[in-house]
Amino acid sequence: MWTLPFWGNGKVNKGVAVASDNETRVLIELQRVNKLYKTAVGDFPALKDVDLHIRSGEFVSVIGKSGSGKTTLLNMITGIDRPSSGEVWVNGTAVHELNENEMARWRGKNLGIVFQFFQLLPMLSVVENITLPMDFCNTFPQNEREDRALELLEQMELADHAYKLPAALSGGQQQRVAIARALANDPPIVIADEPTGNLDSRTAETVFELFNVLVGQGKTIIIVTHDSALARRAKRTALITDGQIVNEFVAKALPALSNEQLLKATRRLQPQQYKAGTMILQEGAAGEHFFVVSSGTVDVILQRSDASDVIVTQLGPGKYFGEMEFFQKEGRRASVRASENGPVEVLALDYETLSELLTSSDTAHEVLYQAAEKHQHENITFRGAKK
């Protein structure tokens, strides 16, 4: 069982309480970020109007094809590169406005970065590799740094290797050293670029387990990975295609669509906000949109044969409604309202776009059609029930 101490000014932090206290705070925010690279044949847009919000204590995976913009996105967050336009805010700092000297100090105290190829200095011992960030940022008293490094290695089950050179360790061991180094200054955010790319599946599983422990103790973790199975185990997944982020709630609602189809859907979405208790759709009204819930919850309401109303289900983020009307070409089969416990945002996708997407994906069409049939059967059952 992994247990990791997090030190701040020589003291242990509150661990899980950190995540609880800050769970609603946006820690990372990208606002309409564009990145253009100049090439011999003209400007290449690596990122296009990217908006991204990551809250404290979240575990987010970033996935996409080679060249889709994954690493460029990470470089915006870490300040390794700067946006051509837009803003990047991390832990309250406008990263896009920092100069090079400010950037280096800020990065050392706020970010722990784990690389695919470990990037350990070969002529320094394992413990020296871990104390190096503390020396650079002067985050701990000189006489405490080695003890902190040894404590981190103990938690990584590598204490016996503290005074060896990195070359004497296996790939999995070196990656755990790299994670310990990333934690040296107790940063709130750990960013890992393909951290399991050079590891066997069993070792990769161990590293992923370690990331889960870090999240449980209050760290915010962002990983770029080509392993879709591992990516799905993160609490959120940001899918990036052609420099744009696919809406994660549409991807959750319609997983059978291809990345390109999901991006097309993302571009056509119309966000709509509703106050608690507000009616969104009225039973019997004409339907023109398919809806995906992006925040809050909605109540699906049916009228029974005795004229009484009943809430048949509640739908949260990533759930959808409006599919029955799409297939049956009739008025709304139920009423939908924002739940009383808070405001709601839904994403509206017009039926014309939905039809185009489903026409090009037989699998997605069948999945949604079967869902519509199931929900229609449930509606008939509820309507016939007595109060």
FENLIN-V43968 format. One record per run of one state. SS is the DSSP state (helix for helix, strand for strand, loop for the rest). FROM is the first residue (numbers start at 1). LEN is the number of residues. If there is no record, write none. Layout:
SS/FROM/LEN  SS/FROM/LEN
This chain:
loop/1/6  strand/7/2  loop/9/2  strand/11/2  loop/13/3  helix/16/7  loop/23/3  strand/26/14  loop/40/2  strand/42/14  loop/56/3  strand/59/5  loop/64/6  helix/70/9  loop/79/6  strand/85/6  loop/91/2  strand/93/2  helix/95/3  loop/98/2  helix/100/11  strand/111/4  loop/115/10  strand/125/1  helix/126/12  loop/138/4  helix/142/14  loop/156/3  helix/159/3  loop/162/3  strand/165/1  helix/166/3  loop/169/2  helix/171/12  loop/183/6  strand/189/5  loop/194/7  helix/201/16  loop/217/3  strand/220/5  loop/225/3  helix/228/4  loop/232/4  strand/236/6  loop/242/2  strand/244/3  loop/247/1  helix/248/6  loop/254/5  helix/259/10  loop/269/1  strand/270/5  loop/275/4  strand/279/3  loop/282/7  strand/289/7  loop/296/2  strand/298/6  loop/304/5  strand/309/7  loop/316/4  strand/320/2  loop/322/1  helix/323/6  loop/329/6  strand/335/4  loop/339/5  strand/344/7  helix/351/9  loop/360/2  helix/362/23  loop/385/3
